[in-house]
Amino acid sequence: MMLFQYAFTLSALALCLLLTAILSFYGYHVVRRGVIFVDLSLAQVAALGASIGILLGFGEQHPAQNFMLSLAFTFLGAMLFSWFRSREKLPIEALIGITYAGAMAFSLIVLEKSATGSEELKEMLVGSILTVSPEVLAIAAGLFVAVSLILWFARKPLFRITEDPAAAKSRGMRIWLWDLLFYSTFGVIVTFSVKVAGVLLVFAFLIVPSVAALMAVRGTWKRVAFGWGFGSVGCILGLEASLRLDWSAGPTIVAVFIVLLVLVGVMARLPRK
């Protein structure tokens, strides 16, 4: 396979596998909670922070300042989504959609003032995963391990809230506090991921493997494991197809994910002996 012949594609594959591992876990919770567009919304809020950073002069020359500003916006978004759950009279998905639309609108307005606005917008959408450096890959590994440890220690209350929020509330659990932890750590991952992979690919990593797992298997951890496997296969095939067909890596991986999802859906409907 061409994928294993180049150092830069191996770095891209490693990052894809890291994204699959962490986002498949979040994806299970997002799909089960019915907040499908929370990833897109948080990613766009992060992009809004990055756009403002570019306007303030925190572009490629000041990546750390740009990232911190983007992360600050993401934390605000996380607090907003935690508050949304308490607004029982309003559908949370509608509020998340409004947040996404607002963040997108303001991002477009801000980037209009930038000389490289169109290029910046494209990179935020499709990313540049094939150009990831070993240093960025190392940062990603360290960040994802740290967040994974937090999620592991918080797994029981998070899964309890995801599976049956009413029962969790009746037990006296502070749902808003656990939601804040969930969305805050999720926001950190999304903020970093959008920088290297783009909004489109991050959304695909989050949602598609989880939906495929829900169609194919039963059981919480079986679905999480299936999502990891699905994402890993999609990454390998997507990057290989990108190299052979000379297509952009991000959109190609998303396209492969969709094809695999259709195949899983067809197989799930076949009669079992």
Backbone hydrogen bonds, N-H to C=O, Kabsch-Sander energy under -0.5 kcal/mol:
donor,donor_aa,acceptor,acceptor_aa,energy
4,F,1,M,-1.0
5,Q,2,M,-2.0
6,Y,3,L,-0.6
10,L,6,Y,-1.4
11,S,7,A,-1.9
12,A,8,F,-1.8
13,L,9,T,-2.5
14,A,10,L,-2.5
15,L,11,S,-2.2
16,C,12,A,-2.4
17,L,13,L,-2.5
18,L,14,A,-2.0
19,L,15,L,-2.6
20,T,16,C,-2.6
21,A,17,L,-2.3
22,I,18,L,-2.1
23,L,19,L,-2.7
24,S,20,T,-1.9
25,F,21,A,-0.8
26,Y,22,I,-1.6
27,G,23,L,-2.9
28,Y,24,S,-1.8
29,H,25,F,-1.3
30,V,26,Y,-2.7
31,V,27,G,-2.7
32,R,28,Y,-2.3
33,R,29,H,-2.3
34,G,30,V,-0.7
34,G,31,V,-0.6
35,V,30,V,-2.1
38,V,35,V,-1.9
39,D,36,I,-0.6
41,S,37,F,-2.5
42,L,38,V,-2.9
43,A,39,D,-2.9
44,Q,40,L,-2.2
45,V,41,S,-2.2
46,A,42,L,-2.5
47,A,43,A,-2.2
48,L,44,Q,-2.2
49,G,45,V,-2.0
50,A,46,A,-2.2
51,S,47,A,-2.6
52,I,48,L,-2.4
53,G,49,G,-2.0
54,I,50,A,-2.2
55,L,51,S,-2.1
56,L,52,I,-1.9
57,G,54,I,-1.2
58,F,53,G,-3.6
59,G,57,G,-1.1
62,H,59,G,-1.3
66,N,62,H,-1.9
67,F,63,P,-2.5
68,M,64,A,-2.3
69,L,65,Q,-2.1
70,S,66,N,-2.3
71,L,67,F,-2.7
72,A,68,M,-2.2
73,F,69,L,-1.9
74,T,70,S,-1.9
75,F,71,L,-2.4
76,L,72,A,-1.8
77,G,73,F,-2.0
78,A,74,T,-2.4
79,M,75,F,-2.3
80,L,76,L,-1.9
81,F,77,G,-2.4
82,S,78,A,-2.0
83,W,79,M,-1.8
84,F,80,L,-1.6
85,R,81,F,-1.0
86,S,83,W,-1.0
87,R,83,W,-0.5
87,R,84,F,-1.5
88,E,86,S,-1.7
90,L,87,R,-1.6
94,A,91,P,-0.5
95,L,91,P,-1.6
96,I,92,I,-2.3
97,G,93,E,-2.3
98,I,94,A,-2.2
99,T,95,L,-2.0
100,Y,96,I,-2.3
101,A,97,G,-2.5
102,G,98,I,-2.6
103,A,99,T,-2.6
104,M,100,Y,-2.6
105,A,101,A,-2.5
106,F,102,G,-2.4
107,S,103,A,-2.1
108,L,104,M,-2.3
109,I,105,A,-2.0
110,V,106,F,-2.6
111,L,107,S,-2.8
112,E,108,L,-1.3
113,K,109,I,-0.5
113,K,110,V,-1.4
114,S,111,L,-1.4
117,G,114,S,-1.4
120,E,116,T,-2.4
121,L,117,G,-2.4
122,K,118,S,-2.1
123,E,119,E,-2.3
124,M,120,E,-2.0
125,L,121,L,-1.5
126,V,122,K,-2.8
127,G,123,E,-2.1
128,S,196,V,-1.4
131,T,128,S,-1.6
132,V,129,I,-1.2
137,L,133,S,-2.3
138,A,134,P,-2.2
139,I,135,E,-2.2
140,A,136,V,-2.5
141,A,137,L,-2.3
142,G,138,A,-2.4
143,L,139,I,-2.7
144,F,140,A,-2.8
145,V,141,A,-2.1
146,A,142,G,-2.1
147,V,143,L,-2.3
148,S,144,F,-2.4
149,L,145,V,-2.0
150,I,146,A,-1.6
151,L,147,V,-2.5
152,W,148,S,-2.3
153,F,149,L,-2.0
154,A,150,I,-1.5
155,R,152,W,-1.0
158,L,154,A,-2.0
159,F,155,R,-2.8
160,R,156,K,-2.3
161,I,157,P,-2.3
162,T,158,L,-2.2
163,E,159,F,-2.7
164,D,160,R,-2.2
168,A,164,D,-2.1
169,K,165,P,-2.3
170,S,166,A,-2.2
171,R,167,A,-1.2
172,G,169,K,-1.6
173,M,168,A,-2.0
175,I,173,M,-1.6
177,L,174,R,-0.6
178,W,174,R,-1.8
179,D,175,I,-2.8
180,L,176,W,-1.9
181,L,177,L,-1.9
182,F,178,W,-2.6
183,Y,179,D,-3.1
184,S,180,L,-2.2
185,T,181,L,-2.3
186,F,182,F,-2.2
187,G,183,Y,-2.2
188,V,184,S,-1.9
189,I,185,T,-2.0
190,V,186,F,-2.8
191,T,187,G,-2.8
192,F,188,V,-2.0
193,S,189,I,-2.8
194,V,190,V,-2.8
195,K,191,T,-1.0
196,V,192,F,-1.0
196,V,193,S,-0.5
197,A,193,S,-3.4
198,G,193,S,-0.7
198,G,194,V,-0.8
199,V,124,M,-3.2
200,L,125,L,-2.3
201,L,125,L,-0.5
201,L,197,A,-0.5
202,V,198,G,-1.9
203,F,199,V,-2.2
204,A,200,L,-1.8
205,F,201,L,-2.5
206,L,202,V,-1.8
207,I,203,F,-2.4
208,V,204,A,-1.4
211,V,207,I,-2.4
212,A,208,V,-2.5
213,A,209,P,-2.2
214,L,210,S,-2.0
215,M,211,V,-1.6
216,A,212,A,-1.8
217,V,213,A,-2.4
223,R,219,G,-2.2
224,V,220,T,-2.0
225,A,221,W,-2.5
226,F,222,K,-2.5
227,G,223,R,-2.3
228,W,224,V,-1.8
229,G,225,A,-2.3
230,F,226,F,-3.0
231,G,227,G,-2.5
232,S,228,W,-2.2
233,V,229,G,-2.4
234,G,230,F,-2.4
235,C,231,G,-2.3
236,I,232,S,-2.1
237,L,233,V,-2.6
238,G,234,G,-2.4
239,L,235,C,-2.6
240,E,236,I,-2.1
241,A,237,L,-2.5
242,S,238,G,-2.2
243,L,239,L,-2.0
244,R,240,E,-2.3
245,L,241,A,-2.5
246,D,242,S,-1.0
247,W,242,S,-1.4
252,T,248,S,-1.7
253,I,249,A,-2.5
254,V,250,G,-2.1
255,A,251,P,-2.4
256,V,252,T,-2.3
257,F,253,I,-2.4
258,I,254,V,-2.1
259,V,255,A,-2.1
260,L,256,V,-2.7
261,L,257,F,-2.4
262,V,258,I,-2.2
263,L,259,V,-2.1
264,V,260,L,-2.7
265,G,261,L,-2.5
266,V,262,V,-2.4
267,M,263,L,-2.7
268,A,264,V,-2.4
269,R,265,G,-0.9
269,R,266,V,-0.6
270,L,266,V,-0.6
270,L,267,M,-0.8
